[in-house]
Amino acid sequence: MKTLVRQNATLFPSLPSLIEDFFSRDWADSTLANRNYSATLPAVNVRETNEDYIIEVAAPGMKRDEFKVELDNNVLTISSQREEKQEQHDEDGTYTRREFNYQSFQRSFTLPENKVEGEKIAARYADGILHITVPKKDEAKVKPIKQITIG
């Protein structure tokens, strides 16, 4: 049976309440941990057409030169690194404020063996989305149905 508990919502919580919160939290299912993980791993859409595979990576705020797209054997790897630094000083030099932020991600996709043209892979970044086009070889494309005449 659950009990109704009043939480102290003051700006400076007391030490006992901090300790209680620490020990009562379910760390295995922490939404904070899940949120941090999803914030650094961008969403990816993969779709297949008759001509190619299209991979779209949602990465708003990034710059084109912060991405790296590599093909090693049949593994396509998309990665990015971004580092931001800010530093502020007051006029008389009595304090300094430094903040930095580091973000990186890496996603890998195994491409079908002997079915793509690796040397023709193209990538472009527009409107916060990295678009990667992986062309298929002719033998991997679906052929239209061929009608055979009966003689």
C-alpha positions as CSV (number, residue, x, y, z in Angstrom):
1,M,0.0,0.0,0.0
2,K,1.4,3.4,-1.0
3,T,1.5,6.3,1.4
4,L,0.9,9.9,0.6
5,V,4.1,11.8,1.4
6,R,4.6,15.6,1.3
7,Q,7.8,16.7,-0.4
8,N,9.6,19.8,0.7
9,A,9.8,21.9,-2.4
10,T,12.1,24.6,-1.1
11,L,15.0,26.1,-3.0
12,F,17.4,24.5,-0.5
13,P,16.3,21.0,0.4
14,S,17.4,19.7,3.8
15,L,20.2,17.1,4.0
16,P,17.9,14.3,5.3
17,S,15.6,14.8,2.3
18,L,18.6,14.6,-0.1
19,I,19.7,11.4,1.5
20,E,16.1,10.0,1.3
21,D,15.8,10.9,-2.3
22,F,19.1,9.2,-3.1
23,F,18.2,5.9,-1.4
24,S,14.6,5.9,-2.6
25,R,15.4,6.5,-6.3
26,D,15.2,3.5,-8.7
27,W,18.6,3.8,-10.3
28,A,18.0,0.9,-12.7
29,D,15.2,2.8,-14.4
30,S,16.5,6.3,-14.2
31,T,14.8,8.7,-16.6
32,L,17.8,11.0,-16.2
33,A,20.2,8.3,-17.5
34,N,17.9,7.5,-20.4
35,R,17.5,11.2,-21.3
36,N,21.3,11.8,-21.3
37,Y,21.8,8.8,-23.6
38,S,19.1,9.7,-26.1
39,A,20.3,13.4,-26.2
40,T,23.7,12.3,-27.5
41,L,22.4,9.6,-29.9
42,P,20.5,11.2,-32.8
43,A,17.5,9.6,-34.4
44,V,18.1,7.8,-37.6
45,N,15.7,6.8,-40.4
46,V,16.7,4.1,-42.9
47,R,14.7,3.4,-46.0
48,E,15.2,1.4,-49.1
49,T,14.1,2.2,-52.6
50,N,14.7,0.2,-55.8
51,E,17.7,2.3,-56.6
52,D,19.4,2.8,-53.2
53,Y,19.4,2.9,-49.4
54,I,18.7,6.3,-47.8
55,I,19.9,7.1,-44.3
56,E,18.8,10.2,-42.6
57,V,20.4,11.4,-39.3
58,A,18.6,14.1,-37.3
59,A,21.4,16.3,-36.0
60,P,20.2,19.9,-35.7
61,G,22.7,22.6,-34.8
62,M,25.7,20.6,-36.1
63,K,28.0,21.8,-38.9
64,R,28.8,19.9,-42.0
65,D,32.5,19.6,-41.2
66,E,31.7,18.1,-37.8
67,F,30.5,14.8,-39.4
68,K,32.6,11.9,-40.5
69,V,31.2,9.2,-42.8
70,E,33.4,6.1,-43.4
71,L,32.9,2.8,-45.2
72,D,35.1,0.0,-44.0
73,N,34.4,-3.3,-45.7
74,N,30.6,-3.5,-45.5
75,V,30.2,-1.3,-42.4
76,L,29.1,2.3,-42.8
77,T,30.0,4.4,-39.8
78,I,28.6,7.9,-39.1
79,S,30.2,9.8,-36.3
80,S,30.5,13.4,-35.0
81,Q,32.5,15.3,-32.5
82,R,31.7,18.8,-31.2
83,E,33.4,20.8,-28.5
84,E,32.3,24.2,-27.3
85,K,34.1,26.4,-24.8
86,Q,33.1,29.7,-23.2
87,E,35.1,31.8,-20.8
88,Q,34.2,35.0,-19.1
89,H,36.2,37.4,-17.0
90,D,35.1,40.4,-15.0
91,E,36.7,43.8,-15.5
92,D,39.1,43.7,-12.5
93,G,40.1,40.0,-13.1
94,T,38.8,38.7,-9.7
95,Y,36.8,35.9,-11.2
96,T,36.7,33.6,-14.2
97,R,33.8,31.6,-15.4
98,R,34.5,28.7,-17.7
99,E,31.9,26.4,-19.3
100,F,32.5,23.7,-21.9
101,N,30.4,21.1,-23.6
102,Y,31.5,18.0,-25.4
103,Q,29.2,16.0,-27.6
104,S,29.9,13.0,-29.7
105,F,28.1,10.1,-31.3
106,Q,28.8,7.1,-33.5
107,R,26.3,4.9,-35.4
108,S,27.3,2.0,-37.6
109,F,25.3,0.1,-40.2
110,T,26.2,-3.2,-41.9
111,L,25.4,-2.9,-45.6
112,P,24.4,-6.0,-47.7
113,E,27.4,-7.7,-49.0
114,N,28.1,-7.3,-52.8
115,K,24.9,-5.3,-53.3
116,V,26.0,-1.7,-52.9
117,E,28.3,0.6,-54.8
118,G,30.5,1.9,-52.0
119,E,32.5,4.3,-54.2
120,K,29.3,6.1,-55.1
121,I,28.0,6.8,-51.6
122,A,27.0,10.5,-51.3
123,A,26.3,12.6,-48.2
124,R,24.8,16.1,-47.7
125,Y,23.7,18.1,-44.7
126,A,20.7,20.4,-44.9
127,D,18.2,21.7,-42.4
128,G,19.6,19.8,-39.5
129,I,19.5,16.4,-41.3
130,L,22.4,14.5,-42.6
131,H,21.3,12.6,-45.8
132,I,23.3,9.7,-47.0
133,T,22.5,7.8,-50.2
134,V,24.0,4.4,-50.7
135,P,23.4,3.3,-54.4
136,K,22.6,-0.4,-55.1
137,K,24.4,-2.4,-57.7
138,D,22.3,-3.3,-60.8
139,E,22.1,-6.9,-59.8
140,A,20.6,-5.9,-56.4
141,K,17.8,-3.9,-58.0
142,V,14.4,-5.4,-58.3
143,K,13.6,-6.1,-62.0
144,P,10.2,-5.3,-63.4
145,I,8.0,-8.3,-64.3
146,K,8.8,-9.4,-67.8
147,Q,5.9,-10.7,-69.9
148,I,6.8,-13.6,-72.1
149,T,4.8,-14.1,-75.3
150,I,3.6,-17.5,-76.1
151,G,4.3,-18.5,-79.7
